[in-house]
Amino acid sequence: MLVLTLKMGSTLMIGDEITVTVASIEGNGVEIGINAPKNIPIHRAELYHRLHGLDGNRSDDAWIYTAPKAVLRLLSKKLRSYKTLNH
C-alpha cells in the first residue's frame, strides 16, 4: 500500500487518465474528487466486495476501487434528477 500525505487542493495521478484531488479536510474526514474514464468502475471497498461476492475483510488492493461518500451522494443525486427529467 502506498501512503501519501497531501495538502488540501493537492492532486495525484494514477496512470495517465485518473486524477485524485483532495477537496477538503475536516476533522478525521477527507473529501476527495476522482476523475476517471467512464469505463473504469469506482466503488467504496465494501460495495465492491458486495458486488463481487468477496469477503468484506479483504482490503489488500481494494483502495483502488474506493470512492468517498460525498461523490456517491452526488452521483445518486444526479441519477435521481436524470430519472425525473426522463420519465
ABEGO torsion letter per residue (X at the ends): XBBBBBBBGBBBBBEAABBBBBABBBEABBBBBBBBBAABBBBBAAAAAAAAGBBAABAAAAAAABBBAAAAAAAAAAAAAAAAAAX
